[in-house]
Every structure is written in C-alpha cells, then in structure tokens.
Amino acid sequence: MRLARLTQRKEFLAAAEHGRRFRSSAFMAQVRDAAPDEVRKDGEPVALRLGLTASRKTGNAVKRNRIRRRLREAAKQALASQTERPCDLVIVARSEVLTARFKTLVADLSIAIDRAKPHKPHADRRRPHPKRGTPAQA
C-alpha cells in the first residue's frame, strides 16, 4: 500500500496554519481535515495524504533520510485503516525518531489523527503602545 503524498509547499503551510496538532516525544503531527466535498485537481475525492519534514536540526542527510524512511514505514502500518479519511497529515520529525522504538512510533501515529487538538494562534505578546498625546496610566 502506498500513501498519497503532500508535494507542494502551500499544502504543508495550510496544514501548519489551519490544522490540529499532536505532539509526541519523537515528532509533531499536524492534521488538516479536508472539506467533505473537496476534490483534487485530477477530479478524485480527497483521501489521507502524508507529508514528512525533517529539518537540518535533526542531523545530516543520512540521518534525515533514515528518519523519513522510518516514519514512512510507521505511517504505512499505523494509518492503513484510515487511508480513506479526507485529511492531510504532516509529520515534523525530531531527532528522537532514530532512537525511539518502532512500535512506539506506530502507536503514536495511529492516535495522532484522532487526538490532534486545534492549535492556538500566536497572540501578539507585545505591550500596547500608549497613543501619543495622552498621559500614560501608572
């Protein structure tokens, strides 16, 4: 079985911006549910699509490729029964993927879609600037 893939940057960004998040010790999953009537450009209905990300912080190219291979295989096993679910799943890997037990990765991925919580948008944490000409409140 082969999972459909996310290929374009805008798809990854949409999952990050509008998706729900699940944090594990080895990865973070971002889940963006598709609209029920959404269809792809080729006219097919949207099914589960997988995107993997491993930044340079996780290691050199050999380690990043190994991380992606482990996560891809774990996703095949964990998400086999959910391939018809209309959503995009982006997995942002951490270096702990290399040392984590494979069964743990599979278990975490299988619950990532259901347990993912809506993320909170970053609030502007700067203090409001008082308007000019008005005295500052003490």
Secondary structure as UniProt FT lines:
FT   STRAND          4..5
FT   HELIX           9..18
FT   STRAND          20..23
FT   STRAND          27..33
FT   TURN            36..37
FT   TURN            41..42
FT   STRAND          49..53
FT   HELIX           56..58
FT   HELIX           61..78
FT   HELIX           80..82
FT   TURN            83..84
FT   STRAND          87..93
FT   HELIX           95..97
FT   TURN            98..99
FT   HELIX           102..115
FT   STRAND          117..118
FT   TURN            132..133
//
